[in-house]
Amino acid sequence: MADTDQKTESDGTEAKEASDIFVFPSRLRSQAEGGAAHVRFQALNDIEDGPVVHLFVPQGFSVPDAAAYTTMDLGLLGGIDAKGQDVITKGTGADGLVTQADVVGQATLLGSIVGAKLGSAGIGGSLGGMKALRDGIASNPYTETQYTGSNIRSFGFTFKLVSESAEEADTALAIETFFRNAMYPEESGAFTLKYPDKFKIDFYTGGDKNKYMPHINHCYLVSFNTTYNSTTNAFHEDGQPVEIDIAATFQETRALTRNTLNEIEEAPKKKGSEE
């Protein structure tokens, strides 16, 4: 497993207490040492070495890569660009590309421009539009796709924490509290709030990062839903519910570019090759 109950830095100082590491179920520790796949969540606040949770990888994990596009009408300039300079130089002559229909089709636009100069843009546009309507001619808008950015990715995780003992139930409660606390801001003054913790999410096979699973940039926890005893109404002796279902949605802190995507994708691979 990537974290043990107690880490030691190179200078001999303690890096992480057992109370900062939550593993569920308890058998995941031994199975991870044997190479079992699991996912690691680390809270990042003012320090990089925040509390850590280890859970089995949920079934059906998906990655929602998406880009945002809109459309742009290029109009007259789009036509000139598509047809080349000949549309201007040859005009409407025998060898020209501009037809009488083109002249009529652009009459609405030209009428609006002339009308605007004379203070009657609506009248000018209507006159040109009426001619085009009667002749059944419409201007080619030369509509093209325009890229506007990349969507910020969100990731959903669902876990069913079924405790086989009261001790495991306490661990499940600690994991629930870990996520919920990290989701909310702290008051930093009478009128200000400190941002909630960021999360570092990594997939592991045993003690090594799994280069075949997606690599996620730092995230915020944007929603967290908890359901108690969804399939049974059983409790442990001290009152802990036997089942806790959690559904967490994380959103990366920024939109990615190809460069930043390659950086986070290549980092674990380079580390693996060096080892």
N, C-alpha and C positions, 0 to 999 in steps of 0.2 A: 504494500500500500504506500501511496506517496507520502502520507503523514503517519508518524508513529505516536504513541501516547506521550512521548517526550522527546523533543529534538534538542540537539546541542550544536551551537555555532562553532566556527573554527577557533574562536578564542575561549571555548569551554563554557560559555554562558548558556543558560537555558533559553531556547527559542520559543517553545510552545508547550503549554501545560495540557494535561489530559482533558481538563475541563473545557478547552478551546476546540476539541475535536469530537465530532458527533458522528457515529457510524451506526447505520441501521440497514438490515438487522445485524445483530452481534456476530453472526456467522460470516458476515461479509469480510471481516478482518482476515480470517484464515483462508477464505476462498480467494481474496485478492492476492494474497501471498502466493497462491497457486496459479495466478494469471487471470482471475475472473475480471470481466469488464464492469466498470462502475463509473459514476460521474461525480466530480468533485466541485463543490460550491465554496468559494471563499469570499467573505465580506471584506471590502476595502474601504476603510474610512480615512483616518489620518495616517495610517500605517499600512504597509503592504501585507503584513503578517497578521491578518485578522482571523476570527474564528472560521472553522472549516467544517463542512458536512460532506459525508460520503454516503451515496445511495446507489443501488443497482440502477443500471441504465433502463429507462422506461421503454416499453414497446412502442414502435411506430413513431419514433422521433423524426420530425420534418424540419427542413430549412427553407424559409420563404424568401428566396432572392427575388427581387422585383425592381424594375425601372419605371420611371414616370415619363409619359409622353403626352403631348397635346398636338393640336393641328394649327397650322398657320396658313392663311390665304395670302399668296404672293401677288395675285391679281395681275395687273399690266406688267409689272416688273418681272414677275414669274414667267410670263409669256415671252418677253424679250430674252430672258435668260435661257429658256427652253429652245427657242427658235434661232437664237444667235443674232448677230449684228445685221444679218441680211434683212431681218424684219424691219429694220430702220432704213438701211441704205437703199433697198429695192422698193420699199413702200408698196403702193397699190398699182404699180404699172403692170405691163404684160407679164414680166417675170417676177412680180412682187409676191410676197407671202401674205400680205394683208388683204383681206377680201372686204366686200361691201358689208357682209354680215359682221365682221370685226368692227367696222366703223359704227354700225348701229348698236352693237353690243356694248361699246364703250361710251355711248352717248349719255347714258345716265350719269356715269362718273364725270365725264367732261362737262355735262350740263350743271352738275352740282358745283364743280370747281369754278366755272364761269359765273354761276349764280351767286356763289359766295363772295366773289369780287364785287358784284353789283348789289349785294345785300339781299338777294332772293334765292338762296341756295335750294330751297324746297321746290320752287317753281321750275328752276332749271333742271333739277333732277327728275321731276315729274314729267316734263316734256320729253326728255330723252328716254325715260322708262316707258312711257306710253308707246313710243315708236317701236321699241324692242318688244314690248308685249304684243302689239298688233302683228309684228312680223314673226313672232314665235322664236325669238332669239334671246339667249341668256349669255352673260359674260362667263368665260371660263375662269374660275377663281384660282386655278393652279394651287390647289391645296396640297401641302406637304406635311410630313410628320416632323415635329420639333421635340427634341429631347429636353427635358426640364430638370432631371436629376434622378438620383437613386433613392429608393425607399429605405427608410431605416428598418432594419430587420428586427422581428420579434420572434421569440422562441417560447413554446409552451411545454411544460413538464407536468406530468401527473404521476403521483406515487400513492400506493396503498400501503400504509404502515400497519401491519397486523402484528401486534406484540404477543410473544409467547410467554412472557413473564412480566412481572411488575417492573423489573429493572428496564426491560426493553420499552415498556410503556412510558417510563420516565424519560428515556432517550427520545422517543417519538415526540413527547411534549416539548422537550428542549429544542428539537429541530423545528417544530412549529413556531416556537417563540423566537428562535434565531431568525427565521425568514420574516416574521411579522415585525420584529423590532427594527430590522435593517431596512424595511420598506418605508418607515415613517421618518420625518425630519425631526431634528432637535431645535428647540428654541435657542437662538443665539443672541437675543436681545428682546426688548419690549415689543419691537415691531418687525423683527427679522427672524428667518428660519435658516438653519443650516441644511444643506442638501442631504438627502438620505444616502446611505452607503451604496457604493458601486459593488458589483459582483464580478468575480473572475470565475468562469465556468470552463472546466476541462474534462475531457473523456480520457479514461485510463484503461489500460490492460495490465493488470497487476500493478507494478510500481512505475510503469512507463506510460507516457502519453500515447494515446492511440492515434496514429497518423492517418488512419482510414476513416475516422469520424470527423465531423465538421469542427472547425476551429472558430471560436466565438470571441468577438471583441468584448471589452468591458461593457457591462450592462447595468441598467436599473431594474429593480423589481417593480412592475407597474400594476400587477394584480395578484392577489393571493386569496384563494378560497379553501376553506376547511370544512369537511363533513365528518361527523362523528358517527361511528357504528352504522354504516350505510347498509350492511347486510345482516347484522346481528345486533341484539340489544344486550350484549355481554359486557361486564366490567370486571376489572381485577379487584382484589380484596380491598385495596385502598381507594377505589372509586375511579381509577383510570379506565377510559374506554379501551376496548380491545382493538378497535379499528380507528384509524385516522386517515382519511383520504385528503390529500393536498393537491391543489392545482395552482401552479405558479406560472406567470407570464413575465418574461424578461424582455427588455428592449435595449438594443445597443445604444451607446451614448452618442453615436454619430453615424451618418451615412458613409458607406464605404466607397472608395474608388478602386480601380483595378490594382493600383499600387499598394494601397493599404490592405486589400484582400490578400494579395500575394505575400505581403509581409507576415500576416498572421497565419497564413496557410503553410508558408515555408519554414517558419521558425521551428516547429516541432520536428519537421523532417530533417533539418540541418542538425539539430541536437541528436537525433537518433543515429545519423550517419557518423557523427563524431564519436559516439559511444561504440 
